[in-house]
Amino acid sequence: MEKAIYDILSNDAPVTAITTSIDPHRVPQGDNPYPAITYSRINNDPSDTKDGVSTLDVIRIDVDIWNDAYAAGKDLADKVRTALDRTSGTYSGRVIQSIRFETDREMYDNNSETYHFNQEYSIRYKR
């Protein structure tokens, strides 16, 4: 499912126009890594049936937006939400029934002096 998230975000022109990287779990090291997007799976909730294994899973994904400027980070966070929320279709071989925006929060990291925008999504996909 993580490949599908990467596929959606890396092919969204408004997102790619203003980000330097889209990576799992961590921001790459470098001289100027921001703005950046990271993503990671939180959990998978299968919908088992009486007759067998789940044919529909609900996966929760965290998408994190990092930037050294608040306004630009917030703008990218809005573009990420627009790209993902209520998306459906086939991405990287995964049939996504729907992606639903769940919640978000804003933080500031004093050590790295970066703004962190965390978004959580539920993804229903057919297995």
Backbone as a ProteinNet text record, in pm:
[ID]
protein_1_A
[PRIMARY]
MEKAIYDILSNDAPVTAITTSIDPHRVPQGDNPYPAITYSRINNDPSDTKDGVSTLDVIRIDVDIWNDAYAAGKDLADKVRTALDRTSGTYSGRVIQSIRFETDREMYDNNSETYHFNQEYSIRYKR
[TERTIARY]
81.6	0	86.2	203.7	292.7	334.7	351.3	385.5	273.7	149.8	36.2	36.2	66.8	75.1	184.7	299.4	408.9	364.9	298.5	252.2	160.2	64.4	-31.5	39.7	121.5	186.7	292.6	369	477.1	425.3	298.4	239.2	140	137.6	50.1	132.4	104	184.7	191.8	81.4	93.6	184.3	184.5	270.3	416.2	443.5	583.2	647.4	564.9	619.9	687	650.1	703.9	768.7	793.3	861	994.3	1085.7	1216	1222.7	1138.4	1143.5	1014	986.7	874.6	933.4	945.3	1016.4	946	966.5	912.4	991.3	921.9	973.3	1059.7	1156.6	1245.6	1286.2	1317.4	1363	1508.2	1542.8	1682.3	1774.9	1897.8	1998	2045.4	2084.4	2135.1	2142.1	2191.6	2207.1	2072.6	1976.9	1846.3	1737.3	1699.8	1604.7	1458.2	1427.8	1287.9	1240.6	1114.7	1007.4	1013.7	972.5	978	850.4	824.3	708.6	760.3	712.1	739	605.9	607.6	484.3	519.6	424.2	444.8	310	308.9	188.2	173.5	50.6	20.5	-28.9	-129.6	-181.6	-267.4	-307	-393.6	-506.9	-630.4	-747.8	-820.4	-793.5	-858.5	-1005.5	-1085.3	-1227.9	-1250.2	-1214.5	-1230.4	-1378.6	-1404.5	-1540.6	-1551.3	-1673.1	-1693.7	-1627.8	-1623.6	-1575.8	-1425.6	-1354.7	-1212.4	-1146.9	-1035.6	-956.2	-1021	-971.6	-1024.2	-1006.8	-1110.3	-1100.2	-1099.7	-1117.6	-1115.3	-1042.6	-929.6	-853.6	-867.7	-858.7	-853.2	-718.4	-635.4	-500	-494.7	-431.7	-411.4	-266.9	-254.8	-125.1	-104.5	16.4	58	133	98.4	174.3	222.2	352.9	412.4	477.8	450	505.5	601	721.7	826.7	874.3	890.1	944.1	1005.4	1096.5	1158.9	1084.3	976.2	891.3	745.6	676.3	539.6	444.5	435.2	336.6	356.7	480.3	508.6	478.1	506	473.2	323.6	250.2	103.9	46.4	101.5	57.1	78	194.6	220.9	127.7	103.2	11.1	-128.7	-173.2	-304	-304.9	-196	-187.2	-183.5	-115.1	-112.3	-252.8	-324.3	-461.3	-549.7	-537.6	-615.9	-583.1	-456	-414.2	-466.9	-474.9	-509.9	-656.3	-717.9	-851.7	-955.6	-1026.1	-1133.1	-1083.3	-956.8	-901	-940	-965.4	-991.9	-930.3	-911.5	-853.5	-745.4	-672.4	-564.3	-431.3	-350.1	-218.7	-117.6	-11.9	94.1	35.7	-64.6	-125.3	-224	-250.1	-345.5	-476.9	-587.2	-719.4	-770.4	-766.2	-809.1	-955.3	-1035.5	-1177.5	-1194.3	-1122.2	-1124.2	-1013.9	-967.7	-876.7	-953	-953.1	-1028.3	-935.4	-937.1	-863.2	-926.6	-844.8	-895.5	-870.7	-745	-710.2	-575.4	-548.2	-416.1	-375.6	-248.1	-196.2	-69.1	-39.8	78.3	172.6	302.2	403	523.7	609.6	736.2	846.3	954	1067.8	1180.2	1207.9	1313	1451.5	1478.5	1611.2	1645.7	1551.9	1578.7	1526	1454.3	1392.9	1304.6	1218.3	1127.3	983.4	894	751.4	712.1	626.1	586.7	434.4	381.8	237.6	206.8	137.3	106	-38.3	-59.1	-192.8	-212.2	-331.4	-361.8	-477	-460.7	-559.3	-597.9	-723.3	-768.7	-783	-727.2	-732.4	-803.9	-914.8	-986.9	-941.6	-888.6	-844.6	-885.1	-914.7	-955.7	-832.5	-830.3	-717.9	-736.4
-119.6	0	126.4	115.8	230.1	271.6	172.8	204.5	283.4	253.2	325.6	470.9	493.4	630.6	707.2	643.4	706.5	736.4	642	657.9	779.5	790.1	902	1035.1	1043.6	1171.4	1210.2	1114.2	1147.4	1179.7	1152	1184.9	1300.7	1367.4	1483.1	1610.4	1681.8	1798.1	1906	1944.4	2046.7	2003.4	1874.1	1823.8	1822.6	1764.7	1751.1	1884.7	1983.7	2115	2182.9	2143.7	2215.6	2125.3	1998.9	1912.6	1863.2	1834.5	1783.9	1632.5	1568.6	1422.6	1366.7	1241.3	1163.7	1027.4	997.4	877.2	808.2	676.9	608.1	643.8	667.5	679.9	800.2	838.7	947.2	1039	1161.5	1261.7	1231.8	1229.5	1205.5	1314.9	1278.6	1375.2	1457	1579.3	1664.2	1807.9	1892.2	2033.8	2103.5	2075.2	2140.4	2038.1	1953.2	1845.9	1887.1	2014.4	2054.7	2138.7	2133	2055.6	1907.5	1823.2	1678.8	1612.8	1495.6	1414.9	1277.2	1226	1088	1019	886.7	809.9	677.9	625.6	497.1	435.2	304.4	229.6	228.3	252.5	244.7	104.7	58.1	-76.5	-121.7	-248.1	-308.1	-378.3	-347.1	-408.6	-489.3	-621.2	-702.9	-726	-747.3	-776.3	-923.5	-1009.3	-1152.5	-1188.8	-1296.7	-1345.7	-1486.1	-1537.5	-1674.4	-1776.5	-1742.4	-1837.8	-1831.7	-1731.2	-1725.8	-1595.5	-1572.7	-1454.4	-1327.7	-1217.4	-1086.9	-1060.3	-1004.2	-957.6	-805.3	-742.2	-596.5	-559.3	-490.9	-446.3	-295.4	-250.2	-106.9	-80.4	-5	24.6	171.1	195.7	332.4	372.2	489.2	541.1	680.3	705.8	840.8	902.5	1025.7	1103.3	1227.5	1251.6	1362.4	1459.7	1586.8	1692.3	1771.9	1795.7	1863.6	1986	2097.6	2215.9	2309.1	2394	2490	2623.2	2635.1	2754.4	2710.4	2773.6	2731.8	2743.1	2859.1	2881.8	2786.1	2766.1	2674.5	2530.3	2493.8	2359.2	2336.5	2435.8	2426.6	2416	2490.6	2484.2	2343.5	2285.8	2150.6	2049.9	2065.7	1976.4	1981.9	2100.7	2114.8	2045.1	2055.9	1991.4	1838.7	1788.7	1644.1	1594.1	1665.9	1624.2	1623.1	1724.7	1730.4	1610.9	1573.8	1461.8	1327.9	1310.4	1178.8	1161.3	1263.3	1248	1210.4	1102.1	1047.7	996.2	962.2	904.9	757.9	710.9	570.1	534.6	404.4	359.7	256.4	223.1	125.1	198.1	179.7	243.8	138.8	125.9	27.3	-112.7	-146.8	-278.9	-299.4	-198.3	-207.7	-142.5	-215.2	-160.8	-90	41.4	122	159.3	117.6	152.9	300.2	342.8	484.2	513.4	637.9	689.5	798.5	789.6	887.3	959	1090.7	1171.9	1153.3	1124.9	1101.6	1219.2	1260	1364.6	1425.4	1541.5	1601.3	1677.3	1706.8	1788.5	1857.8	1969.2	2047.3	2047.8	2037.9	2038.4	2118.9	2150.6	2216.8	2141.7	2110.5	2039.5	2139.8	2166.5	2263.4	2217.3	2086.3	2035.9	2060.9	2029.3	2046.9	2180.1	2253.5	2380.4	2364	2262.5	2235.3	2225.3	2259	2242.2	2104.7	2037.7	1900.6	1896.3	1857.6	1845.5	1697.4	1638.8	1495.9	1476.7	1388.4	1355.5	1204.9	1163.8	1021.6	990.1	877.5	836	690.6	657.1	518.7	483.2	368.9	326.2	192.2	187.6	62.7	7.5	-115.6	-171.1	-317.6	-353.2	-490.9	-576.9	-687.6	-780.1	-875.9
0	0	0	60.8	63.2	-77.6	-167	-306.1	-372.6	-337.7	-394.2	-346.9	-219.5	-167.9	-242.2	-257.3	-332.3	-475.5	-539.1	-676.8	-689.7	-598.3	-603.9	-584.6	-479.8	-448.7	-551.5	-598.5	-692.4	-832.3	-858.3	-988	-979	-865	-847	-869.6	-977	-1015.5	-907.6	-842.2	-737.1	-621.5	-588.1	-480.7	-525.1	-640.1	-683.5	-719.7	-751.2	-785.4	-666.3	-544.2	-428.6	-323.2	-353.7	-257.3	-312	-221.3	-263.3	-259.5	-174.5	-164.4	-107.5	-146.2	-93.2	-59.3	68.9	112.4	228.7	242.4	359.6	485.4	591.8	729	762.7	679.6	723	608.4	647.3	551.4	515.6	387.6	349	401.8	430.1	474.5	355.3	381.7	274.5	318.9	231	264.2	283.8	197.8	207.9	175.7	272.1	243.2	243.6	272.9	289	171.4	140.8	203.3	163.9	256	233.6	283.7	225.8	266.3	305.2	418.4	457.3	482	473.6	496.9	563.9	641.1	708.1	744.5	745	780.4	932.2	979	1121.9	1156.2	1081.3	1103.7	986.1	990.4	889.8	962.6	925.3	986.3	878.3	870.7	768.7	801.1	698	712.9	681.5	777.5	756.8	742.3	671.9	654.1	712.5	721.7	770.2	678.4	551.3	451.4	424.2	478.1	447.6	485.5	422.7	453.2	400.3	447.8	410.7	261.2	201.5	63.6	58.7	177.2	187.9	316.6	303.7	420.1	435.8	559.9	588	653.3	583.8	629.9	671.5	785.2	831.5	800.2	738.8	695	754.5	802.3	841	724.2	691.6	594.7	669	662.9	735.8	638.5	659.6	576.5	665.1	615.7	691.6	614.2	685.2	618.8	722.1	678	768.5	770.6	693.5	693.2	711.4	805.1	837.8	718.6	656.7	550.3	433.1	393.1	282	320.7	445.3	492.2	496	541.8	547.2	406.4	313.4	174.1	116.4	141.6	92.9	160.4	289.1	360.2	296.3	260.5	194.2	58	-15.3	-146.9	-133.7	-31.7	-7.4	23.6	108.9	141.6	17.4	-66.4	-190	-280.1	-286.6	-372.1	-321.4	-189.9	-134.3	-95.2	-38.3	19.4	-86.7	-59.8	-146	-280.6	-287.6	-409.7	-419.5	-539.3	-564.6	-699.3	-721.5	-847.3	-822.6	-926.9	-916.9	-924.6	-820.5	-810.2	-769.3	-846.5	-819.2	-796.6	-875.9	-869.1	-756.1	-675.7	-564.2	-604.1	-583.4	-614.3	-488.9	-493.4	-379.4	-397.2	-299.3	-300.6	-263	-158.5	-120.8	-19.6	-22.7	78.9	152	283.5	362.1	459.3	454.4	550.1	687.1	788.2	923.1	1016.5	1027.4	1123	1087	1144.4	1125.2	1250.2	1258.7	1368.1	1321	1387.3	1354.7	1474.5	1444.9	1551	1505.1	1601	1569.5	1642.2	1571	1628.5	1652.9	1780.2	1814.9	1772.6	1779.9	1744.6	1598	1509.4	1366.3	1312.9	1397.5	1358.9	1236.1	1242	1130.5	1179.3	1088.5	1112	1060.5	1136.5	1106	1101.2	986.4	966.5	947.8	1043.4	1040.6	996.2	898.2	850.2	857.6	895.8	903.7	807.9	735.6	636.1	658.4	625.3	617.1	470.3	433.2	294.1	287.6	215.2	193	58.9	62.7	-64.8	-77.4	-201.3	-233.3	-250.1	-182	-189.7	-304.6
[MASK]
+++++++++++++++++++++++++++++++++++++++++++++++++++++++++++++++++++++++++++++++++++++++++++++++++++++++++++++++++++++++++++++++

